[in-house]
Amino acid sequence: MMASFAKTKVIAVDYRMPPDFPYPAAMDDAMAVWREVVKTTNPRNIAIFGTSTGGGMTLAMVLRAKKEGLPLPAATAPGTPWSDLTKTGDTYFTNEQVDNVLVSNDGWLGDAAKLYANGHDLKDPMLSPVYGDYRGFPPSILTSGTRDLFLSNTVRVHRKMRAAGVEAALNVFEGQSHAQYAGDPSAPETKEYFDEVTRFFDKHLGEDRRSSSRDHALKDLRKVGCLRARIGAPQATSKSAGKSLKAAEADVLDHIVIFCRLDVTVGIFLQQEPILHQLDRCLLNRQYEPGWVDVPFFK
């Protein structure tokens, strides 16, 4: 949906998942993508975003990039991030049985955390990024809902960022359970969410990508369909679209958003966001090797 709302290029990381591949497999794959993307694209033109576990991975990717001395993205958008696997935070308790998506940490959610951690300390910042060092972190916009079990996860990260001097915005949707603000492409909350994130990215990613010349290129790109590539071997195929794809890429696709999916903790965690589910099933059914897949522009 980000590709559609923001009219930009989105890379969905097709990382390995538990139970066959617990931590750190997913993070290793995501970082492999990051290393390849920054070889050909200015990191000032890249943002990372994700929802739920993907929001936690968004935070952890930047923390790991800092640790490894890699370039950082220009901005991030962690949506209701699973930033603490230890059931620490007010809304793990106050929103238990109120959140009609996650419901409770006790049961499958807590078990999924242990499965993913694979014996590692749950307070490791690569698993629970709320415990990380946010000095030098890029500008970020965080989102949650008043009924979200992970509202405290989101608020605590926001406070850590502000304490570290990071430019950080916090949006909380009224009456929304976990990630429901992005669950229905026709809902006003979904449009509001993606508009907010798009404006935030436009502010922080290089030059504004909404010039009139690029608007013309976008019209051509909508005819192109889905671009695909793999780590280490970027390539693109297209039908004739009135303007060559390479020219269109040079004109429009110099801004990239990297998307971390929701379902890293359990391979069958496909219980929300129908549009994202369709994307996940598409990626999984194609059985790509760990790599990255470009999301098409949707009309």
VENURLIN-V861199 format. One record per pair of residues at least 24 apart in sequence whose C-alpha atoms are under 7 Angstrom apart, sorted by the first residue. I is the first residue (numbers start at 1). J is the second residue. If there is no record, write none. Layout:
# VENURLIN-V861199
I,J
I,J
This chain:
# VENURLIN-V861199
2,194
3,295
3,296
3,297
3,298
4,297
4,298
4,299
5,194
6,198
7,297
8,253
8,255
8,256
9,253
9,255
9,256
9,257
10,256
10,257
10,258
10,259
10,294
10,295
11,257
11,258
11,259
11,292
11,293
11,294
11,295
12,258
12,259
12,260
12,292
12,293
12,294
12,295
13,259
13,260
13,291
13,292
13,293
14,283
14,290
14,291
14,292
14,293
15,290
15,291
16,290
17,264
17,265
17,266
17,267
18,116
18,264
18,265
18,266
18,267
19,266
19,267
22,115
22,116
22,117
22,118
23,116
23,117
23,118
29,290
29,291
31,61
33,231
33,291
33,292
36,231
36,232
43,71
43,72
43,73
43,74
44,73
44,74
44,205
44,206
45,74
45,205
45,206
45,254
45,255
45,256
46,73
46,74
46,205
46,255
46,256
46,257
47,73
47,74
47,75
47,76
47,256
47,257
47,258
48,73
48,75
48,76
48,77
48,257
48,258
48,259
49,76
49,77
49,78
49,258
49,259
49,260
50,77
50,78
50,79
50,259
50,260
50,261
51,78
51,79
51,80
51,81
51,261
51,262
52,79
52,80
52,81
52,82
52,262
53,81
53,82
53,262
53,263
53,264
54,81
54,260
54,261
54,262
55,79
55,80
55,81
55,82
56,81
56,82
56,83
56,129
57,260
58,260
59,129
60,125
60,126
60,129
63,132
73,138
74,138
74,204
74,205
75,138
75,139
75,140
75,201
75,204
76,138
76,139
76,140
76,141
77,140
77,141
77,142
77,197
78,141
78,142
78,143
79,142
79,143
79,144
80,142
80,143
80,144
80,150
80,151
80,154
80,179
81,150
81,153
81,154
82,150
82,153
83,128
83,129
83,130
83,153
84,128
84,129
84,130
84,153
85,113
85,122
85,128
86,122
89,152
89,153
90,152
91,149
91,150
91,151
91,152
92,149
92,150
95,147
95,148
95,149
96,149
98,147
99,147
99,148
99,149
99,177
99,178
100,177
101,177
101,178
102,149
102,178
112,265
112,266
113,265
116,265
130,156
130,157
134,160
134,161
134,164
135,164
137,166
138,166
139,166
139,167
139,168
140,167
140,168
140,169
141,168
141,169
141,170
141,197
142,169
142,170
142,171
143,170
143,171
143,172
144,171
144,172
144,173
144,179
145,172
145,173
145,174
145,175
145,176
145,177
145,178
146,172
146,173
146,174
146,175
146,176
146,177
147,175
147,176
147,177
148,176
148,177
148,178
149,178
150,178
182,273
183,272
183,273
183,274
184,273
209,252
214,251
214,252
217,248
217,251
217,252
218,252
221,248
222,297
225,296
225,297
226,294
226,295
226,296
227,294
227,296
228,293
228,294
229,292
229,293
229,294
230,291
230,292
230,293
231,291
231,292
